[in-house]
């Protein structure tokens, strides 16, 4: 047997071992998503929270040169202070408007459904819709079904105090521990991989973390601008509950594209309850906001953050939303941003002669 064959044998075994490892990891990943998808979304949300806290602490350290634990403590104090100030100054007003918004949505959905049934074309459309979303015959139960579903989907997560606050508490506490000792948990994850793969995995973890921080920072600015513009525009038009509607629009914009529709529907319904003129003005307002957001604000943000193609974003929301429900829909975009960044860092770039020809 030649020396070359002896030296090649371990290489083939290593390749087979790597292939088996990849297959096992993919299999375990698919089974985990299928069985404990909700738990995985909580873990990912905690990781995202940790990245946000660590990123803010890094900014504080950059300007103050304080140790990590002290910078993180300052960030926590600022966050708690801002939330407390908002609750003390505007909390009762926001809560009251959210409750009124939920009831108003249920009422306006029933009224809108009556208008559709009074129109031949609208009646035909409603008859073809399933009963689960208010279609079928015109009766009070259908009113309640559609109204409660839309109102619940728009604002129910805010009023379901125990479920939402309990999950947020778990996510925040876990994220705080992750942010306080990122090396401890990161090194523990690296130990699950063979020694020769750890440098590459370490690099990919850092790329994914940077992508999540960039996406979150950009999307937070986007949400803030959309929320403020919605509140100001609705106040000028004279739509009631403008503060709550602006808050819903800003929060819904965490979900790109789909969130814009989710945030606009309550405002449009409340607008039409004041009159056709107000309803049309609300539609125009949200179209202008989304046009400026999509053509001016987002391109400026994406110069410094992760750029995700619209088709990939929408498809990822569909896939993760179908598999994991509402948590998957909410977290689909940051998860996709991290996956795209990792794939970009782990795959070779295309040469010019390998790329598809441009469309003429």
C-alpha positions as CSV (number, residue, x, y, z in Angstrom):
1,X,0.0,0.0,0.0
2,X,1.4,3.4,-1.0
3,X,2.0,6.2,1.5
4,X,-0.5,8.4,-0.4
5,X,-3.3,6.0,0.2
6,X,-2.6,5.9,3.9
7,X,-2.6,9.7,4.1
8,X,-5.8,10.0,2.1
9,X,-7.8,7.5,4.2
10,X,-8.2,9.8,7.3
11,X,-9.3,12.7,5.0
12,X,-12.1,10.5,3.5
13,X,-13.2,9.5,7.0
14,X,-13.2,13.1,8.0
15,X,-15.4,14.0,5.0
16,X,-17.8,11.2,5.8
17,X,-17.9,12.3,9.4
18,X,-18.6,15.9,8.4
19,X,-21.4,14.8,6.0
20,X,-23.0,12.6,8.7
21,X,-22.8,15.5,11.2
22,X,-24.5,17.9,8.8
23,X,-27.3,15.4,8.1
24,X,-27.8,14.7,11.8
25,X,-27.8,18.4,12.6
26,X,-30.4,19.1,9.9
27,X,-32.5,16.2,11.0
28,X,-32.4,17.3,14.6
29,X,-33.2,20.9,13.5
30,X,-36.2,19.9,11.5
31,X,-37.6,17.7,14.3
32,X,-36.9,20.4,16.9
33,X,-38.7,23.0,14.8
34,X,-41.7,20.7,14.3
35,X,-41.9,19.6,18.0
36,X,-40.7,22.6,20.0
37,X,-41.0,25.5,17.5
38,X,-42.6,27.9,20.0
39,X,-39.8,27.2,22.5
40,X,-37.2,27.8,19.8
41,X,-38.8,31.1,19.0
42,X,-38.6,32.1,22.7
43,X,-34.9,31.2,22.7
44,X,-34.4,33.2,19.5
45,X,-36.3,36.1,20.9
46,X,-34.1,36.0,24.0
47,X,-31.0,35.9,21.8
48,X,-32.2,38.9,19.9
49,X,-32.9,40.7,23.1
50,X,-29.4,39.9,24.3
51,X,-27.9,41.2,21.1
52,X,-29.9,44.4,21.5
53,X,-28.8,44.9,25.1
54,X,-25.2,44.1,24.3
55,X,-25.2,46.4,21.3
56,X,-26.5,49.3,23.5
57,X,-24.0,48.5,26.2
58,X,-21.2,48.6,23.6
59,X,-22.3,52.0,22.5
60,X,-22.2,53.2,26.1
61,X,-18.7,51.6,26.6
62,X,-17.5,53.3,23.4
63,X,-18.3,56.8,24.8
64,X,-17.5,56.2,28.5
65,X,-14.9,53.4,28.5
66,X,-16.8,51.7,31.4
67,X,-16.6,47.9,32.0
68,X,-19.2,45.8,30.3
69,X,-21.3,45.1,33.4
70,X,-21.5,48.7,34.4
71,X,-22.5,49.8,30.8
72,X,-25.1,47.1,30.7
73,X,-26.5,48.3,34.1
74,X,-26.7,51.9,32.7
75,X,-28.6,50.6,29.7
76,X,-31.1,48.7,32.0
77,X,-31.6,51.8,34.1
78,X,-32.3,53.9,31.0
79,X,-34.7,51.3,29.6
80,X,-36.6,50.9,32.9
81,X,-36.7,54.7,33.3
82,X,-38.1,55.3,29.8
83,X,-40.7,52.6,30.2
84,X,-41.7,53.9,33.6
85,X,-41.9,57.5,32.4
86,X,-44.1,56.4,29.5
87,X,-46.4,54.4,31.8
88,X,-46.7,57.2,34.3
89,X,-47.3,60.0,31.8
90,X,-49.2,58.3,29.0
91,X,-49.9,54.7,30.2
92,X,-53.5,55.3,31.4
93,X,-54.3,57.2,28.2
94,X,-52.8,54.5,25.9
95,X,-54.5,51.7,27.8
96,X,-57.8,53.5,27.6
97,X,-57.4,54.1,23.9
98,X,-56.4,50.5,23.2
99,X,-59.5,49.2,25.0
100,X,-61.7,51.7,23.1
101,X,-59.9,50.7,19.9
102,X,-60.7,47.0,20.4
103,X,-64.4,47.7,21.0
104,X,-64.5,50.2,18.1
105,X,-63.0,47.7,15.7
106,X,-65.5,45.0,16.6
107,X,-68.4,47.5,15.9
108,X,-66.9,48.9,12.7
109,X,-66.3,45.5,11.3
110,X,-69.9,44.6,11.8
111,X,-71.0,47.8,10.1
112,X,-68.6,47.3,7.2
113,X,-69.9,43.8,6.7
114,X,-73.5,45.1,6.6
115,X,-72.5,47.6,3.9
116,X,-71.0,44.8,1.8
117,X,-74.2,42.7,2.2
118,X,-76.3,45.7,1.0
119,X,-74.2,45.8,-2.2
120,X,-74.7,43.0,-4.8
121,X,-71.0,42.6,-5.5
122,X,-70.1,42.8,-1.9
123,X,-72.8,40.3,-0.9
124,X,-71.4,37.9,-3.5
125,X,-67.9,38.3,-2.1
126,X,-69.0,37.8,1.5
127,X,-71.0,34.6,0.6
128,X,-67.8,33.0,-0.9
129,X,-65.7,33.8,2.2
130,X,-65.5,31.1,5.0
131,X,-67.6,31.6,8.1
132,X,-64.4,31.6,10.2
133,X,-63.6,35.1,8.9
134,X,-67.2,36.4,8.8
135,X,-68.4,35.1,5.5
136,X,-71.6,33.3,4.7
137,X,-75.0,34.4,5.8
138,X,-75.6,37.9,7.3
139,X,-76.2,37.2,11.0
140,X,-75.1,38.5,14.4
141,X,-72.9,35.5,15.0
142,X,-70.9,36.2,11.9
143,X,-70.6,39.9,13.0
144,X,-69.2,38.7,16.2
145,X,-66.8,36.2,14.6
146,X,-65.3,38.6,12.1
147,X,-65.2,41.5,14.5
148,X,-63.7,39.6,17.4
149,X,-61.1,38.0,15.1
150,X,-59.9,41.2,13.5
151,X,-60.0,43.2,16.8
152,X,-58.2,40.3,18.5
153,X,-55.5,40.0,15.9
154,X,-54.9,43.8,15.9
155,X,-54.9,44.6,19.6
156,X,-55.6,41.3,21.4
157,X,-51.9,40.8,22.1
158,X,-51.8,44.0,24.0
159,X,-54.8,43.3,26.2
160,X,-53.9,39.6,26.9
161,X,-51.8,40.8,29.8
162,X,-50.8,37.6,31.5
163,X,-49.8,35.6,28.4
164,X,-47.9,38.4,26.7
165,X,-46.2,39.9,29.8
166,X,-45.3,36.4,31.0
167,X,-43.5,35.6,27.7
168,X,-41.9,39.0,27.6
169,X,-40.6,38.6,31.1
170,X,-39.1,35.2,30.3
171,X,-37.5,36.5,27.1
172,X,-36.1,39.6,28.8
173,X,-34.6,37.8,31.8
174,X,-33.0,35.1,29.6
175,X,-31.8,37.8,27.2
176,X,-30.3,39.8,30.1
177,X,-28.4,36.7,31.3
178,X,-27.2,36.1,27.7
179,X,-26.1,39.8,27.4
180,X,-24.3,39.8,30.8
181,X,-22.2,36.7,30.0
182,X,-22.2,36.3,26.2
183,X,-18.9,34.5,26.1
184,X,-20.1,31.9,28.6
185,X,-23.0,30.8,26.5
186,X,-21.2,31.3,23.1
187,X,-18.3,29.2,24.2
188,X,-20.7,26.5,25.5
189,X,-22.3,26.4,22.0
190,X,-18.9,26.2,20.3
191,X,-18.0,23.2,22.4
192,X,-20.7,21.2,20.6
193,X,-18.7,21.3,17.4
194,X,-15.5,19.5,16.5
195,X,-12.3,21.4,17.2
196,X,-11.3,22.0,13.6
197,X,-14.7,23.5,12.8
198,X,-14.9,25.9,15.8
199,X,-13.0,28.9,14.2
200,X,-15.5,28.8,11.2
201,X,-18.5,28.4,13.5
202,X,-17.2,31.2,15.7
203,X,-16.9,33.5,12.7
204,X,-20.4,32.6,11.5
205,X,-21.9,33.3,15.0
206,X,-20.3,36.7,15.0
207,X,-21.6,37.5,11.5
208,X,-25.1,36.4,12.5
209,X,-25.0,38.4,15.7
210,X,-23.9,41.5,13.8
211,X,-26.7,41.0,11.2
212,X,-29.3,40.8,14.0
213,X,-28.0,43.9,15.6
214,X,-28.0,45.9,12.3
215,X,-31.4,44.7,11.3
216,X,-32.9,45.5,14.7
217,X,-31.4,49.0,14.9
218,X,-32.6,49.8,11.4
219,X,-36.1,48.4,12.0
220,X,-36.5,50.2,15.3
221,X,-35.8,53.6,13.6
222,X,-38.3,52.6,10.9
223,X,-41.0,51.7,13.5
224,X,-40.4,55.0,15.4
225,X,-40.8,57.1,12.2
226,X,-43.9,55.2,11.0
227,X,-45.5,55.4,14.5
228,X,-44.9,59.2,14.9
229,X,-46.0,60.0,11.3
230,X,-49.2,57.9,11.7
231,X,-50.0,59.6,15.0
232,X,-49.4,63.1,13.6
233,X,-51.3,62.4,10.4
234,X,-54.3,60.9,12.1
235,X,-54.5,63.7,14.6
236,X,-54.5,66.3,11.7
237,X,-57.3,64.3,9.9
238,X,-59.3,64.2,13.2
239,X,-59.5,60.5,13.6
240,X,-60.2,59.4,17.2
241,X,-57.8,57.2,19.1
242,X,-54.8,58.6,17.0
243,X,-52.3,57.8,19.8
244,X,-53.4,54.1,20.0
245,X,-53.5,53.8,16.2
246,X,-50.1,55.3,15.8
247,X,-48.7,52.9,18.5
248,X,-50.3,49.9,16.7
249,X,-48.9,51.1,13.3
250,X,-45.4,51.5,14.7
251,X,-45.4,48.2,16.5
252,X,-46.9,46.3,13.5
253,X,-44.1,47.7,11.3
254,X,-41.7,45.4,13.1
255,X,-43.0,42.9,10.5
256,X,-41.9,44.3,7.1
257,X,-44.6,44.7,4.3
258,X,-47.3,42.6,6.0
259,X,-47.1,44.7,9.2
260,X,-47.8,47.8,7.2
261,X,-51.2,46.3,6.2
262,X,-51.9,45.1,9.7
263,X,-51.2,48.5,11.1
264,X,-53.3,50.3,8.5
265,X,-56.5,48.3,8.8
266,X,-57.6,49.5,12.2
267,X,-57.0,53.2,11.3
268,X,-59.0,52.8,8.0
269,X,-61.9,51.2,9.8
270,X,-62.0,53.9,12.4
271,X,-61.6,56.5,9.7
272,X,-64.6,55.3,7.8
273,X,-66.6,55.2,11.0
274,X,-66.2,59.0,11.0
275,X,-67.2,59.4,7.3
276,X,-66.1,58.4,3.8
277,X,-63.9,61.5,3.5
278,X,-62.0,60.7,6.7
279,X,-61.6,57.0,5.6
280,X,-60.3,58.0,2.2
281,X,-57.9,60.5,3.8
282,X,-56.6,57.8,6.1
283,X,-55.9,55.5,3.2
284,X,-54.1,58.3,1.4
285,X,-52.1,59.0,4.6
286,X,-50.9,55.4,5.0
287,X,-50.1,55.1,1.3
288,X,-47.9,58.3,1.6
289,X,-46.2,57.0,4.8
290,X,-45.4,53.6,3.2
291,X,-44.3,55.2,0.0
292,X,-41.8,57.4,1.8
293,X,-40.8,54.6,4.1
294,X,-40.2,52.2,1.3
295,X,-38.5,54.6,-1.1
296,X,-36.6,56.9,1.1
297,X,-36.3,55.7,4.7
298,X,-35.6,52.0,4.1
299,X,-33.0,52.5,1.4
300,X,-31.1,54.9,3.7
301,X,-31.3,52.4,6.6
302,X,-30.3,49.5,4.4
303,X,-27.1,51.3,3.4
304,X,-25.9,50.6,7.0
305,X,-27.8,47.4,7.8
306,X,-28.8,44.1,6.3
307,X,-30.4,44.3,2.8
308,X,-33.1,41.7,2.3
309,X,-34.8,41.2,-1.1
310,X,-38.6,41.8,-0.7
311,X,-39.5,38.4,-2.2
312,X,-37.3,36.6,0.3
313,X,-38.7,38.6,3.1
314,X,-42.4,37.8,2.2
315,X,-41.6,34.2,1.5
316,X,-39.8,33.8,4.8
317,X,-42.8,35.3,6.6
318,X,-45.1,32.9,4.9
319,X,-42.9,29.8,5.6
320,X,-42.2,30.6,9.3
321,X,-45.7,31.9,9.9
322,X,-47.1,28.7,8.5
323,X,-44.8,26.4,10.5
324,X,-44.6,28.4,13.8
325,X,-47.7,30.5,13.8
326,X,-47.7,34.1,15.0
327,X,-44.3,33.9,16.7
328,X,-42.8,32.7,13.4
329,X,-44.4,35.5,11.5
330,X,-43.2,38.2,13.9
331,X,-39.6,36.9,14.1
332,X,-39.3,35.7,10.5
333,X,-37.5,38.8,9.2
334,X,-34.6,39.0,11.8
335,X,-34.2,35.3,11.6
336,X,-34.0,35.5,7.8
337,X,-31.5,38.4,8.0
338,X,-29.2,36.3,10.2
339,X,-29.5,33.3,7.9
340,X,-28.8,35.3,4.8
341,X,-25.7,36.9,6.5
342,X,-24.4,33.5,7.5
343,X,-25.0,32.0,4.1
344,X,-23.2,35.0,2.5
345,X,-20.2,34.6,4.8
346,X,-20.0,30.8,4.4
347,X,-20.4,30.5,0.6
348,X,-17.9,31.7,-2.1
349,X,-18.8,34.7,-4.2
350,X,-19.8,34.3,-7.8
351,X,-17.3,35.2,-10.5
352,X,-18.4,37.6,-13.2
353,X,-18.7,34.8,-15.8
354,X,-20.8,32.7,-13.4
355,X,-23.5,35.3,-12.8
356,X,-26.8,35.4,-14.7
357,X,-26.8,38.0,-17.5
358,X,-28.6,41.2,-16.7
359,X,-32.1,41.8,-18.0
360,X,-32.1,44.2,-20.9
